[in-house]
C-alpha cells in the first residue's frame, strides 16, 4: 500500500491517532486529523508535533468535508464504527479501517493477538516476557501501551508482535490475520456501546475470521461461548481447569499440564507469581504459545516465575496492621470484580463503583455475599450498586471520594482482611482513567497511615 498523494483522514487524537498521523505523514500521505474534543482537552505535545509535520488538524468536531473526500478513513478505537460520520463516509465510498488493520497491512512479522473481556493485558505482557527471556525481539502493544502502528517508527525490526486487541479495535478489521489468536473469555462489557451481548461477543470472535491452516486459535474451553466454537481452517487448541476431551492445557493437582504435538510438559502452579486462581488459568495460553514456538521448558518456567503483576491488576500495594491493600482498579466490569473477589482467600472489604457501562450488578452482589464482609461504594453507580448489595444482606455504605472510601474501609477491616479496590465500573466519572484511580487509591492508603 502506497500513500504518496493519498488523502487520509484520522478520527481521534489520542495516542492512537497521534502515532497513526506520524506513520502516515512519514509515508507521504496528506493527513487530516479530527477530534470532537476541544483543543485544550488534547495533549499539546501531540498537536504541536503533528502540526509541525504538516498534518491538518480540526478540534471541537469532525472535518466532514475532509473526511468525505478522503481515500481512506482511519478510526481510533474510541470512535464507534457505527457513528453517523463513519456511516456517511462509507456511503461516499471512503474505505473505513482501524489502526490495527492499517498496521497489519504493513507488518512482515508474525503476530500473536490476544482478546477477551478480562485478563488481556496480563496474558499479553506475560507472553512478551517469555519470548524476551528466550532471546526474541518483541514488540508488545495494541490496546496495551503503545499502538501497533508505532512499531514501525522504532529503529529496529522484530521477531514477534504481541498485541492486546479490544472489541473496539476488532470492529474495523478486514484482512487482519494473526499467526496465533487467543480468546480468554467473553462476558458482558461495554453494553453502553453495543446493542446486545451477542453483538459484543460476535465482535470478539472476529479475531480469527481470516486465519488459515498454518495458524493457531487458542480458546478457553470453560467459557460457555468459546466451548461451542468450531474452527475448520485454523489449528484449534483448548484449555480449561479440568482435563477434558481435546484440551491441550489443564490443571492436574498443583500442576498445569500442557500437551502439544505429542509432547507433554508440567509446570508448577506454585511458581506463578500472580494473585488469584483465574491467573493460573490465564497462564495456560501463555504456555501453549510457548509450546507452539518451541521455547525450552526451563526458559518458560523461569519466565513465569519472574513475571511481575502489572500495576492496578490485583496488585498488592500495602500492608499494615495485618490488613493487605490490593489495587485492582483495572477491574472495569462485573466479571473481573467477581474473579478478583473469588481469587482472594481472605475476608474482603470491597471498594467499588464508578461509571456504569450498562452492566447488571446483581450478579456481583450474589457472588460477593459469602466472602465480602463490607462494601464501600463511590461514583455515579454508587446508589444502584448499594441497593443490590443491601438486597443480598451485605453491609454497605457510600463515600463521596476515594479518600473517604479508604477511610471507611479501614474502619471495617481487621487483621487478616483484604481491602480490595475492584470497581466493576469505568473510571471516567471521577478520574482520568483506571490508572489514575489506582494511584489515588494508593495515595489515600499512604495518607491514612502517614506513610511516604
Steps between C-alpha positions, in 0.01 A plus 500: 500500500643836394385829651683752282239754391218326692263698720449313828286613791548383857224523760620543858812674627594288799810284500373285209415799281835658580711202393275434200554860386878467542508177299281628217691826469831313498367296207397801292126527565301823515373460858184650652436432870175588679385465859172598664691621806601865536862592443569554871375146575763340278871447561691809391806294407290295256350810339832681474688206348234417242452864395877537471503206257226657289194302608165682472324497838143587600392490864158547656333291230568293189612651168217354292618646169847350543360165617257458211766588243758259646640189340512325837349576842691356798309469829650515846349237737293755691303594187202264450505338156123554475505873573323732254814652347647153439178376338497806276863444399417146393204627297743734319723205413777577748683190625464485879757306703651514848860550605541124559401422141721780365805373689432139404519583128864604550604236754756235387530338845292222663222633721369352825166670575313474829140602569236424763298695752752460782866406536620635163773726635643239735513228234640737235777617731580150626532363145732788411704433816544129414603585143748762617649253749550262207706766322239626254451865403141572592262792448213487752215747462164554335237580760782480754763774505613602152272461196591229248582764236782641716711185448596635155629824649765331713846449357503120496327190367314245710478125535144511634216749541286430809175696505220552747192553283177654629152454356513865389809423290347182355200696366708634211722208392475362145811298413663482846635145544713408803729198509353420843175643631381451858153559646510485880132542590186689398268656758282815491693825459464829311123459482484877461666458157348174370132440433512154661735252666485293180621801302792543741585127497488482118746788482745314725480192278616700196859460618536164321273560199792523254728232644620212282617141551854600594379717791374425850191591702516455881169500691388475863289183493337587835330800342145406386529697176854398409441132575248495213738648243596278209781625279557305178791689343716573804683264740289513816644457853277504808583550868300473821501427870445125472625238260249467218457370149751665265631743764864587445553660843328429832557472875614177657558529876743792548622498141395635164534220249567600138462253214604610151619305196545183706717674761383537862636751752405590857537839669451553873223744590702596810750677275237736355552840660150640439211524748178309429395161365392662173861598437598131511252453214638811327846341505380207286484685165845641576633147536323389181653786298840410645448138390398605147820706476711214642642700790698286745320395819765651729467839329120488530510398867747775593297759307164426666673493840666840446196670345372789714132604521408808299407819685133524601428133424461319833816683609582469872609853590512527879472301823431649842371352824451166326277657230605459136400773252457386138461731201283341229393827339524337155184309596248693292227237469304260718675180397849634577390615847344159570823324401702736722278429802502125439878496459565640848497245780433754776200705615458800267403860560411612148522848350300515177302733277553749221347557160267217400544353150147361488581199721287308749645515853269238652738222391791672678296533820396134483860381459627737771265400780710211633843667506445878515439623855445868411468715187580870451363655180601810303410670174197527275391139551530504880128513575395228254780275627406584860152358450632176345742433787244590767250263340753219550544591868855637460608786725528798264560876509584780257787751489541828317860445388784246508658630821171466688447156344839375619446653844166321537649176371786517752251556784326172409811291431679279753831316502480223239264695271560643153387848397439452129445775244318315219249750363310293236446835324676745272693783663405802291241643739767595757843424349703539179520122458532179699871559572424843647231338718751242621760763583244702698414182693869440583547862605194482727636187672841663553342819634277316748798315646736800469730308269713663230 
